């Protein structure tokens, strides 16, 4: 990471200059060098964060305006800051991969998602689904295990993990994962309800999660359209009552 490297070099140069140039005590020189290093790192971090945040705001506006191609180009342009901030490359890769996944370009999505940041739970979930569709079950399990470790409070990633396990025939393990997830999340009515369904050899009901679930494209298109139509009808009825 260039930010840390530049900060370290700055601190080292100052410490050396004070020790050998100004002939100051080595302890004082090292202490001053550390201060310079910390200040340099913070300045670099804030500068990069400001530029990346501004870029992400543009991406969000483009996605809201249904301009995914433009959003992807903006994200790709932000990759130039990746060497300056730790984990940034993985975060951007996850975002680009997620956009391609949402557009059902799973092949391109996989290329980006395979190097995504594990804290991006949706990206990790999409990667896990990709492995499932490729019938690479060990890789699927490895991906989900990594995702739930760093996103243990996110119910959907636990539910998705259990759903995929059940889909590939690992029914008992799906139950165990959901039981573990409920404990980690701290309780969830939807998760507990789905656990009972799995124990009864029935499918999980994921509709309560809405778009957080539908983004993974594991429901049939007809079912999604039916759900959206039902929601639209409900809203119209509400307006009439008023």
C-alpha positions as CSV (number, residue, x, y, z in Angstrom):
1,X,0.0,0.0,0.0
2,X,1.6,3.2,-1.2
3,X,0.0,5.4,1.5
4,X,1.8,3.4,4.3
5,X,5.1,3.3,2.3
6,X,5.2,7.0,1.6
7,X,4.3,7.8,5.2
8,X,7.0,5.5,6.5
9,X,9.6,7.0,4.2
10,X,8.6,10.5,5.2
11,X,9.0,9.6,8.9
12,X,12.3,7.9,8.3
13,X,13.7,10.8,6.3
14,X,12.8,13.3,9.1
15,X,14.2,11.1,11.8
16,X,17.5,10.6,9.9
17,X,17.7,14.4,9.2
18,X,17.2,15.2,12.9
19,X,19.7,12.6,14.0
20,X,22.5,13.0,11.6
21,X,21.9,16.6,10.4
22,X,20.7,18.4,13.5
23,X,22.6,16.1,15.8
24,X,19.5,15.7,18.1
25,X,19.0,12.7,20.4
26,X,18.0,9.6,18.6
27,X,15.0,9.0,20.8
28,X,13.6,12.5,20.1
29,X,14.4,12.1,16.4
30,X,12.5,8.7,16.2
31,X,9.6,10.1,18.1
32,X,9.3,13.1,15.7
33,X,9.6,10.8,12.8
34,X,6.7,8.8,14.0
35,X,4.6,11.9,14.4
36,X,5.5,13.0,10.8
37,X,4.6,9.5,9.6
38,X,1.2,9.6,11.3
39,X,0.4,13.0,10.0
40,X,1.4,12.1,6.4
41,X,-0.7,8.9,6.5
42,X,-3.7,10.8,7.8
43,X,-3.4,13.5,5.0
44,X,-3.1,10.8,2.3
45,X,-6.0,8.8,3.8
46,X,-8.3,11.8,4.0
47,X,-7.4,13.0,0.5
48,X,-8.0,9.6,-1.1
49,X,-11.2,9.0,0.9
50,X,-12.6,12.4,-0.2
51,X,-12.0,11.6,-3.8
52,X,-13.3,8.1,-3.6
53,X,-16.4,9.2,-1.7
54,X,-17.2,11.8,-4.4
55,X,-16.8,9.1,-7.0
56,X,-19.1,6.8,-5.1
57,X,-21.7,9.5,-4.9
58,X,-21.6,9.7,-8.7
59,X,-21.9,5.9,-9.0
60,X,-25.0,6.0,-6.8
61,X,-26.7,8.7,-8.8
62,X,-25.9,6.8,-12.0
63,X,-27.4,3.6,-10.7
64,X,-30.5,5.4,-9.5
65,X,-30.9,6.9,-12.9
66,X,-30.5,3.4,-14.6
67,X,-27.1,4.2,-16.1
68,X,-25.1,1.1,-15.1
69,X,-22.5,1.5,-17.9
70,X,-21.6,4.9,-16.7
71,X,-21.4,3.7,-13.1
72,X,-19.0,1.0,-14.0
73,X,-16.8,3.4,-15.8
74,X,-16.7,5.7,-12.8
75,X,-15.8,2.7,-10.5
76,X,-13.1,1.6,-12.9
77,X,-11.6,5.1,-12.8
78,X,-11.5,4.9,-9.0
79,X,-9.2,1.9,-9.2
80,X,-6.3,4.3,-9.6
81,X,-6.6,5.1,-5.9
82,X,-6.5,1.4,-4.9
83,X,-2.7,1.3,-4.3
84,X,-3.1,4.2,-1.8
85,X,-5.8,2.7,0.4
86,X,-6.0,-0.8,1.9
87,X,-9.0,-2.9,0.8
88,X,-10.1,-0.3,-1.7
89,X,-9.4,-2.5,-4.7
90,X,-11.6,-5.3,-3.3
91,X,-14.4,-2.9,-2.5
92,X,-14.5,-1.5,-6.0
93,X,-14.2,-5.0,-7.5
94,X,-17.2,-6.1,-5.4
95,X,-19.3,-3.1,-6.6
96,X,-18.5,-3.6,-10.3
97,X,-19.1,-7.4,-10.0
98,X,-22.4,-6.7,-8.3
99,X,-23.6,-4.4,-11.1
100,X,-22.7,-7.0,-13.7
101,X,-24.4,-9.7,-11.6
102,X,-27.6,-7.6,-11.4
103,X,-27.5,-7.4,-15.2
104,X,-27.3,-11.2,-15.3
105,X,-23.8,-11.0,-16.9
106,X,-22.6,-13.7,-14.6
107,X,-19.4,-14.5,-16.4
108,X,-18.1,-11.0,-16.2
109,X,-19.5,-10.6,-12.7
110,X,-17.5,-13.6,-11.5
111,X,-14.2,-12.1,-12.8
112,X,-14.7,-9.1,-10.5
113,X,-16.4,-10.9,-7.6
114,X,-13.6,-13.4,-7.2
115,X,-11.4,-10.6,-6.0
116,X,-14.0,-8.7,-4.0
117,X,-13.7,-7.5,-0.4
118,X,-15.1,-10.0,2.1
119,X,-16.9,-7.2,4.1
120,X,-19.1,-6.6,1.0
121,X,-21.6,-9.3,2.0
122,X,-23.8,-9.0,-1.1
123,X,-20.8,-9.4,-3.4
124,X,-19.6,-12.4,-1.4
125,X,-23.1,-13.8,-1.6
126,X,-23.2,-13.4,-5.3
127,X,-19.8,-15.1,-5.6
128,X,-21.0,-18.0,-3.6
129,X,-24.1,-18.4,-5.9
130,X,-21.7,-18.3,-8.9
131,X,-19.7,-21.1,-7.4
132,X,-22.9,-23.0,-6.7
133,X,-24.0,-22.6,-10.4
134,X,-20.6,-23.8,-11.5
135,X,-21.1,-26.9,-9.2
136,X,-17.9,-25.9,-7.3
137,X,-19.4,-26.7,-3.9
138,X,-16.2,-26.6,-1.8
139,X,-15.5,-23.1,-3.2
140,X,-19.0,-22.1,-2.5
141,X,-18.7,-23.2,1.1
142,X,-15.3,-21.6,1.5
143,X,-16.7,-18.3,0.2
144,X,-19.8,-18.3,2.4
145,X,-17.7,-19.3,5.5
146,X,-15.5,-16.3,4.9
147,X,-18.5,-14.0,4.3
148,X,-20.4,-15.0,7.5
149,X,-17.3,-14.5,9.7
150,X,-17.0,-10.8,8.8
151,X,-20.7,-10.2,8.3
152,X,-22.1,-12.2,11.2
153,X,-24.9,-9.7,12.0
154,X,-26.3,-9.7,8.5
155,X,-29.3,-12.1,8.4
156,X,-29.5,-12.4,4.6
157,X,-26.0,-13.8,4.1
158,X,-26.8,-16.6,6.6
159,X,-30.1,-17.3,4.9
160,X,-28.5,-17.3,1.5
161,X,-25.8,-19.7,2.7
162,X,-28.4,-22.1,4.1
163,X,-30.5,-21.7,0.9
164,X,-27.6,-22.7,-1.3
165,X,-26.6,-25.6,1.0
166,X,-30.1,-27.0,0.8
167,X,-30.2,-26.5,-2.9
168,X,-27.1,-28.6,-3.4
169,X,-28.4,-31.4,-1.2
170,X,-26.6,-30.4,2.1
171,X,-29.9,-30.2,4.0
172,X,-28.6,-31.0,7.5
173,X,-25.8,-28.6,7.1
174,X,-28.2,-25.9,6.0
175,X,-30.1,-26.3,9.2
176,X,-26.9,-26.1,11.3
177,X,-25.8,-22.9,9.5
178,X,-29.2,-21.2,10.1
179,X,-29.1,-22.2,13.7
180,X,-25.6,-20.7,14.0
181,X,-26.7,-17.6,12.1
182,X,-29.6,-17.0,14.5
183,X,-27.3,-17.0,17.5
184,X,-24.8,-14.7,15.7
185,X,-27.5,-12.3,14.6
186,X,-29.0,-12.2,18.0
187,X,-32.4,-13.5,17.1
188,X,-34.6,-13.0,14.0
189,X,-38.3,-14.0,13.5
190,X,-37.8,-14.6,9.8
191,X,-34.7,-16.7,10.3
192,X,-36.4,-18.7,13.1
193,X,-39.4,-19.3,10.9
194,X,-37.2,-20.5,8.0
195,X,-35.3,-22.8,10.4
196,X,-38.6,-24.5,11.3
197,X,-39.4,-24.8,7.6
198,X,-36.1,-26.5,6.9
199,X,-36.6,-28.9,9.8
200,X,-39.9,-29.8,8.3
201,X,-38.2,-30.5,4.9
202,X,-39.7,-27.4,3.4
203,X,-38.2,-24.5,1.5
204,X,-37.2,-21.2,3.1
205,X,-39.5,-18.3,2.5
206,X,-37.3,-15.4,1.4
207,X,-39.8,-12.9,0.2
208,X,-39.7,-10.9,3.5
209,X,-36.2,-9.8,2.6
210,X,-37.5,-8.2,-0.6
211,X,-34.9,-6.7,-3.0
212,X,-32.0,-7.8,-0.7
213,X,-33.1,-11.4,-1.6
214,X,-34.2,-10.8,-5.2
215,X,-30.8,-9.3,-6.2
216,X,-29.3,-12.8,-6.1
217,X,-31.6,-14.0,-9.0
218,X,-32.5,-17.3,-7.3
219,X,-36.2,-16.8,-7.8
220,X,-37.9,-17.5,-11.1
221,X,-38.6,-14.4,-13.1
222,X,-42.3,-15.1,-13.1
223,X,-42.3,-15.3,-9.3
224,X,-40.6,-11.9,-9.0
225,X,-43.0,-10.2,-11.4
226,X,-45.9,-11.7,-9.6
227,X,-44.6,-10.3,-6.3
228,X,-43.9,-6.9,-7.7
229,X,-47.4,-6.8,-9.3
230,X,-48.9,-7.8,-6.0
231,X,-47.0,-5.0,-4.3
232,X,-48.1,-2.5,-6.9
233,X,-51.8,-3.6,-6.5
234,X,-51.5,-3.2,-2.8
235,X,-50.2,0.4,-3.1
236,X,-53.0,1.3,-5.5
237,X,-55.6,-0.1,-3.0
238,X,-54.1,2.0,-0.3
239,X,-54.4,5.2,-2.4
240,X,-58.1,4.4,-3.2
241,X,-58.9,4.0,0.6
242,X,-57.5,7.5,1.2
